[in-house]
Amino acid sequence: MFHTSVKGHDLVFKTDPKLFSPYSVDVGTAAMLSIVEFSPGQRVLDLGCGYGVVGIAAAKTVGDHNVVMVDRDPLAVEYTLINARLNDVCGVRVYESNGLADFDETNFDLILSNPPYHVDFSVPKSFIEKGFNRLLVGGKMYMVTKRDKWYRNKLLAIFGGVQVKEVDGYFIFMAEKRSTQYAKK
């Protein structure tokens, strides 16, 4: 278990050594959270939530009933539920889902993800393409990775635009949904 401050909120996380970054908030996740602005009432999807850092931090500002967290790993889902209770955000919804395949909620203002980027691009490709359809027009997708070119090009192809900031050696991408259809090639 570790204590941390995220977006001005003192949080506690119980984890397991089998989960990603089990002893502290991952540097990439912290970099992404340093850029994202949450507002009360926004609907937020934490895509690939791990043990829940992003979604729990968001819930403290947007309201726990406005946050959905998904991960394909049952252990991550288990610890996200534990951490939601530990941090008094029990109204969050947590799903075990292979990306966006196993739940159907839509109309999110924000989708945030620190996708697995040390493997092939099939997972982030799905997150970007399917995530676009889960956002409201005007909604934003944030992703953080150590890689730039592929993500920049994919987000540009789907959303029609992307902003990129480099923080602590990570690239944080923000793409806004401006239309109900993918960008024209």
C-alpha positions, -999 to 999 in steps of 0.1 A, spaced: 0 0 0 12 35 -7 0 71 -2 3 98 -28 -12 132 -38 -29 134 -72 -45 166 -85 -45 180 -49 -61 149 -34 -44 127 -8 -50 92 -20 -41 57 -9 -36 27 -31 -34 -10 -23 -17 -30 -50 -2 -63 -60 33 -69 -74 16 -85 -105 1 -52 -115 17 -24 -135 37 1 -113 27 -15 -80 47 7 -56 40 42 -69 21 61 -95 37 54 -129 57 84 -142 38 84 -175 4 84 -157 16 113 -135 27 132 -166 -7 127 -182 -25 138 -151 -4 169 -148 -19 181 -181 -55 169 -178 -81 193 -163 -111 178 -147 -144 197 -141 -173 188 -119 -199 168 -138 -177 155 -167 -181 119 -176 -147 102 -176 -136 68 -188 -103 54 -175 -94 29 -202 -70 2 -190 -74 14 -154 -49 -8 -137 -55 -4 -99 -75 28 -105 -52 58 -101 -66 79 -130 -103 71 -124 -101 76 -87 -83 109 -91 -109 120 -116 -138 109 -94 -126 133 -66 -134 162 -90 -160 151 -114 -181 130 -90 -177 93 -85 -210 85 -103 -195 101 -135 -165 77 -137 -162 44 -155 -130 23 -153 -122 -8 -174 -94 -32 -175 -90 -67 -189 -72 -81 -159 -95 -94 -132 -68 -87 -106 -67 -50 -117 -105 -48 -114 -103 -63 -79 -78 -38 -67 -96 -9 -84 -127 -18 -64 -107 -20 -32 -91 14 -39 -124 30 -48 -136 20 -13 -103 32 4 -106 66 -13 -144 71 -7 -154 70 -44 -177 39 -43 -200 52 -70 -175 46 -98 -183 18 -121 -156 -8 -128 -158 -34 -156 -136 -63 -166 -134 -57 -203 -110 -64 -231 -106 -27 -241 -141 -15 -250 -154 -48 -261 -174 -59 -230 -194 -29 -220 -214 -4 -239 -215 30 -222 -210 61 -243 -212 99 -241 -179 105 -223 -163 139 -220 -129 124 -214 -112 91 -221 -78 87 -205 -54 59 -212 -18 48 -206 -20 19 -230 5 -10 -232 29 3 -258 57 -22 -255 37 -47 -276 22 -44 -310 -1 -16 -319 -34 -36 -319 -45 -26 -284 -39 12 -288 -54 10 -323 -86 -4 -309 -86 21 -280 -83 50 -304 -108 38 -330 -134 25 -306 -128 53 -281 -137 79 -307 -172 64 -309 -176 65 -271 -169 103 -268 -194 131 -271 -187 156 -298 -163 180 -281 -150 151 -259 -113 145 -256 -90 115 -256 -57 116 -237 -31 90 -241 4 88 -227 33 67 -242 71 67 -247 65 66 -285 55 95 -307 51 90 -344 26 61 -346 3 76 -320 5 110 -335 -4 97 -369 -32 73 -357 -49 100 -336 -46 125 -365 -61 100 -389 -91 93 -367 -97 126 -350 -84 150 -376 -61 167 -352 -39 160 -322 -19 181 -297 13 166 -283 32 176 -252 64 160 -239 66 157 -201 93 138 -182 103 118 -214 67 108 -221 44 120 -249 9 131 -239 -15 131 -268 -48 150 -267 -73 146 -295 -108 162 -296 -138 147 -313 -151 174 -336 -176 153 -356 -196 121 -354 -174 106 -382 -137 97 -384 -116 124 -401 -115 125 -438 -83 111 -453 
